[in-house]
Each structure stands twice: as C-alpha cells, then as structure tokens.
Amino acid sequence: MRSEEPVPLHEEFIYCCGAATHVLKCGPWKDLSKDESKNLPRLLFMIIPGNPGLAGYYRTFIQALYCGLNQQYPVWVVSHAGHCKPPSGMEMIEDTDIKELEDVFGLNGQVEHKLNFLKKNVSKDIKLVLIAHSIGCYITLEMMKRASGLQVLRSVLLFPTIERIAQSPQGKLMTPLLCRLRYILYMPVYLLSFLPEGVKASLVRFALRGMKSCDESSVTTSVNLFSVDCIANILYMASQEMMKVVERDSTTIKQNLKKLIFYYGTGDSWCPQHYYDEIKMDFPDGDIRLCEKGLRHAFVLDASKEMASMITDWLQDDLTKL
C-alpha cells in the first residue's frame, strides 16, 4: 500500500456491558475474535484513552501509528463506556453475551468494560500492546492486575495519572468542581446542545484558539461533548478518579516492570514532575522516561504524529523478536 493511499479505518458503535461504545479499527482486520482463522495478526495495538475517553481524539494517532508500524498490525482504540454519542440512524451492534455491569460508567466499571471487550472481540492467541493515556494508564495497570492471563507484550503508559490525582496542581483545582459541583454544568450543556453543529464547531475552535496546529479530528470529536449524557458520564468518572486514584500500585508495577514503558511530561499539571522523580527512584531498572519535547498532557490535540513516531521507535526491538 503506497503512503499516499488512504489508511483503512473502520468505525463501529457497539454496546459493551450495556453501554454505548465507539471503536475505531485501523487496518484491514475487522474481526479478531475467530481463533481458527489463519489470517489473524500476531499482535494487536489497543489504545486505552484518557478522560474524556472519546475514540475520535485518537483518530490521527492510530493512523500515524499504523503507518509507522509499516501497516503490519491492527491498531484499535476503544472509547470509555458512555463517552460517545452514536450518530442518529446508525445501527448499534447489540452485545448479548456479556452481562451489564452495575456501574459501568465508574472507574472500576471502565476497567471491566475493557476486559470484557477483549474477551468478546479479540482471540486469546493474539498478543497485545496496550498504549494508555492519562487515566487509561491506571485502567491498564488494573487490567494487567485482574487478568494475568492477558498476553501483554508491552504496555506504554503516556502521561500516567496513576497516583495522587487530587493532590496534583490541576487536581486541587478540579476536585471541588468534579466531586460537589459538577451538576451545575448539566444545564448549560443541555442548552448548548440545541445549537447547530457548525456553531458548536466554532465554539470548540475558539476554545482551542491558542494552539498553533490543532488536529481537526479533535475539533469534530469535541462537538460530541455538547451532550448531557456524555458530559455526565465523563464528569462522574472524573470525580471517581479524584477520590480513588490515590496510592500508586507499586506491587503491580513491580510484577510487570519489564513490560512497562512510562512517559512523563515536564510541565504536566495532572502528573507533576516530582511523581516522575519518585517512581524513577523506586524503580531504577524500569523504562521510565521524561519528555524532552515539551508535549502537553493532551498530546492528541496537536502532537499525535510525533507521539506515534516515538512509540514505534521504542518498540522496534520488541517487534523484531516476534
């Protein structure tokens, strides 16, 4: 496939654990669940998003990653449960084999949501590279802890919010809003939801006007935030992050250290640099890196291609051993 040809991208809206879920699949593989298929790839790259966990934010990232991997492996991103608004008229694929979770929109439910997605949609014979962003890193460590049978070749944890979120500079600012005042945001979002789509997009562009090269897919994806259901689920999950992500799970990290790559930011207000200093001291043999490029925590807004290029470089040795 020549580089100028469009990258194959398949889009699905499904129910997983009873919750609306958006899946973007990069590459020609649409079904990885059939164990007997001889055409299954050996490896799946799966993106575990941050919060908001809308798959569309990672569209450019997975396309760049797929091309950087010489189009040899599928790259998928699975939204968080309830963080998407299916297009009107689009048929939703019902999931009848997986039971609904009691609190699928909470932090624990999002972990089980990803494990159930893998169980239903990916053959157990396929190895995994889990690429997680922000709170997705906490979810990924929990997945590895709860499902030790997962064939995880490597987990890449980008700007990892895996400890003391409420004590971070941004956490101190947002915790009162998220835990006690988030409901006041529902009415303005409800009123804004009636605006024409073009006006919503203009508002998003205005909000992101400070960025020199904002990814257009981030603009179109952000329009989905003008939905009370999406915002309610996003803020509810965020409130649980503030309360529940306190101590770093050093036991799980130690047990999986050789599989983990950490990438911390230098000016990350959700995960300050002294968190990097401390984990680096606790795990001197770990692959724990500090960003030297000045990338923002929300790298998907303007640095997806740069991040994808770095990750493909980091994983070259692993891929040559397959």
CORSULGI-V678489 format. One record per residue. N is the residue number from 0. RES is the residue in three letters. PHI is phi as a letter, one per 40 degrees, with the letter a starting at -180 (999 if undefined). BURIAL is # if it has 24 or more other C-alpha atoms within 12 Angstrom, else .. Layout:
BEGIN
N&RES&PHI&BURIAL / N&RES&PHI&BURIAL
END
This chain:
BEGIN
0&MET&999&. / 1&ARG&c&. / 2&SER&c&. / 3&GLU&c&. / 4&GLU&c&. / 5&PRO&c&. / 6&VAL&c&# / 7&PRO&c&# / 8&LEU&b&# / 9&HIS&b&# / 10&GLU&b&# / 11&GLU&b&# / 12&PHE&b&# / 13&ILE&b&# / 14&TYR&b&# / 15&CYS&b&# / 16&CYS&f&# / 17&GLY&g&# / 18&ALA&b&# / 19&ALA&c&# / 20&THR&b&# / 21&HIS&b&# / 22&VAL&b&# / 23&LEU&b&# / 24&LYS&b&# / 25&CYS&c&# / 26&GLY&h&# / 27&PRO&c&# / 28&TRP&c&# / 29&LYS&b&# / 30&ASP&b&# / 31&LEU&b&# / 32&SER&c&. / 33&LYS&c&. / 34&ASP&c&. / 35&GLU&c&. / 36&SER&c&. / 37&LYS&c&. / 38&ASN&c&. / 39&LEU&c&# / 40&PRO&c&# / 41&ARG&c&# / 42&LEU&a&# / 43&LEU&b&# / 44&PHE&c&# / 45&MET&b&# / 46&ILE&c&# / 47&ILE&b&# / 48&PRO&c&# / 49&GLY&c&# / 50&ASN&b&# / 51&PRO&c&# / 52&GLY&c&# / 53&LEU&c&# / 54&ALA&c&# / 55&GLY&d&# / 56&TYR&c&# / 57&TYR&b&# / 58&ARG&d&# / 59&THR&c&# / 60&PHE&c&# / 61&ILE&c&# / 62&GLN&c&# / 63&ALA&c&# / 64&LEU&c&# / 65&TYR&c&# / 66&CYS&c&# / 67&GLY&c&# / 68&LEU&c&# / 69&ASN&f&. / 70&GLN&f&# / 71&GLN&c&. / 72&TYR&b&# / 73&PRO&c&# / 74&VAL&b&# / 75&TRP&b&# / 76&VAL&b&# / 77&VAL&b&# / 78&SER&c&# / 79&HIS&c&# / 80&ALA&d&# / 81&GLY&g&# / 82&HIS&c&# / 83&CYS&b&# / 84&LYS&b&# / 85&PRO&d&# / 86&PRO&d&. / 87&SER&c&. / 88&GLY&g&. / 89&MET&c&. / 90&GLU&c&. / 91&MET&c&. / 92&ILE&c&. / 93&GLU&c&. / 94&ASP&b&. / 95&THR&c&. / 96&ASP&c&. / 97&ILE&b&. / 98&LYS&c&. / 99&GLU&c&. / 100&LEU&c&. / 101&GLU&c&. / 102&ASP&b&. / 103&VAL&c&# / 104&PHE&c&# / 105&GLY&c&# / 106&LEU&c&# / 107&ASN&c&# / 108&GLY&c&# / 109&GLN&c&# / 110&VAL&c&# / 111&GLU&c&# / 112&HIS&d&# / 113&LYS&c&# / 114&LEU&c&# / 115&ASN&c&# / 116&PHE&c&# / 117&LEU&c&# / 118&LYS&d&# / 119&LYS&c&# / 120&ASN&b&# / 121&VAL&b&# / 122&SER&d&# / 123&LYS&c&# / 124&ASP&c&# / 125&ILE&c&# / 126&LYS&c&# / 127&LEU&b&# / 128&VAL&b&# / 129&LEU&c&# / 130&ILE&b&# / 131&ALA&b&# / 132&HIS&b&# / 133&SER&f&# / 134&ILE&c&# / 135&GLY&c&# / 136&CYS&c&# / 137&TYR&c&# / 138&ILE&c&# / 139&THR&c&# / 140&LEU&c&# / 141&GLU&c&# / 142&MET&c&# / 143&MET&c&# / 144&LYS&c&# / 145&ARG&c&. / 146&ALA&b&. / 147&SER&c&. / 148&GLY&c&. / 149&LEU&c&# / 150&GLN&c&# / 151&VAL&c&# / 152&LEU&c&# / 153&ARG&a&# / 154&SER&b&# / 155&VAL&b&# / 156&LEU&b&# / 157&LEU&c&# / 158&PHE&f&# / 159&PRO&c&# / 160&THR&c&# / 161&ILE&b&# / 162&GLU&a&# / 163&ARG&f&# / 164&ILE&c&# / 165&ALA&c&# / 166&GLN&c&# / 167&SER&c&# / 168&PRO&d&. / 169&GLN&c&. / 170&GLY&c&# / 171&LYS&c&. / 172&LEU&c&. / 173&MET&c&# / 174&THR&d&# / 175&PRO&d&. / 176&LEU&c&. / 177&LEU&c&# / 178&CYS&c&# / 179&ARG&b&. / 180&LEU&b&. / 181&ARG&c&# / 182&TYR&c&. / 183&ILE&c&. / 184&LEU&c&# / 185&TYR&c&# / 186&MET&c&. / 187&PRO&c&. / 188&VAL&c&# / 189&TYR&c&. / 190&LEU&c&. / 191&LEU&c&. / 192&SER&c&# / 193&PHE&c&. / 194&LEU&c&. / 195&PRO&c&. / 196&GLU&d&. / 197&GLY&c&. / 198&VAL&c&. / 199&LYS&d&# / 200&ALA&c&# / 201&SER&c&. / 202&LEU&c&. / 203&VAL&c&# / 204&ARG&c&# / 205&PHE&c&. / 206&ALA&c&. / 207&LEU&b&. / 208&ARG&c&. / 209&GLY&c&. / 210&MET&c&. / 211&LYS&c&. / 212&SER&a&. / 213&CYS&c&# / 214&ASP&c&# / 215&GLU&c&# / 216&SER&c&# / 217&SER&c&# / 218&VAL&c&# / 219&THR&c&# / 220&THR&c&# / 221&SER&c&# / 222&VAL&c&# / 223&ASN&c&# / 224&LEU&c&# / 225&PHE&c&# / 226&SER&b&# / 227&VAL&c&# / 228&ASP&c&# / 229&CYS&c&# / 230&ILE&c&# / 231&ALA&c&# / 232&ASN&c&# / 233&ILE&c&# / 234&LEU&c&# / 235&TYR&c&# / 236&MET&c&# / 237&ALA&c&# / 238&SER&c&# / 239&GLN&c&# / 240&GLU&d&# / 241&MET&c&# / 242&MET&c&# / 243&LYS&b&# / 244&VAL&c&# / 245&VAL&b&. / 246&GLU&c&. / 247&ARG&c&# / 248&ASP&c&# / 249&SER&c&. / 250&THR&c&. / 251&THR&c&# / 252&ILE&c&# / 253&LYS&c&. / 254&GLN&c&. / 255&ASN&b&# / 256&LEU&d&# / 257&LYS&c&. / 258&LYS&c&# / 259&LEU&b&# / 260&ILE&b&# / 261&PHE&b&# / 262&TYR&b&# / 263&TYR&b&# / 264&GLY&c&# / 265&THR&c&# / 266&GLY&b&# / 267&ASP&c&# / 268&SER&c&# / 269&TRP&c&# / 270&CYS&a&# / 271&PRO&c&# / 272&GLN&c&# / 273&HIS&c&. / 274&TYR&c&# / 275&TYR&c&# / 276&ASP&d&. / 277&GLU&c&. / 278&ILE&c&# / 279&LYS&c&# / 280&MET&c&. / 281&ASP&c&. / 282&PHE&b&# / 283&PRO&c&. / 284&ASP&c&. / 285&GLY&c&. / 286&ASP&c&# / 287&ILE&b&# / 288&ARG&b&# / 289&LEU&b&# / 290&CYS&d&# / 291&GLU&b&. / 292&LYS&b&. / 293&GLY&g&. / 294&LEU&c&# / 295&ARG&c&# / 296&HIS&d&# / 297&ALA&c&# / 298&PHE&c&# / 299&VAL&c&# / 300&LEU&c&# / 301&ASP&a&# / 302&ALA&b&# / 303&SER&c&# / 304&LYS&c&# / 305&GLU&c&# / 306&MET&c&# / 307&ALA&c&# / 308&SER&c&. / 309&MET&c&# / 310&ILE&c&# / 311&THR&c&# / 312&ASP&c&. / 313&TRP&c&# / 314&LEU&c&# / 315&GLN&d&. / 316&ASP&c&. / 317&ASP&c&. / 318&LEU&c&# / 319&THR&c&. / 320&LYS&c&. / 321&LEU&c&.
END
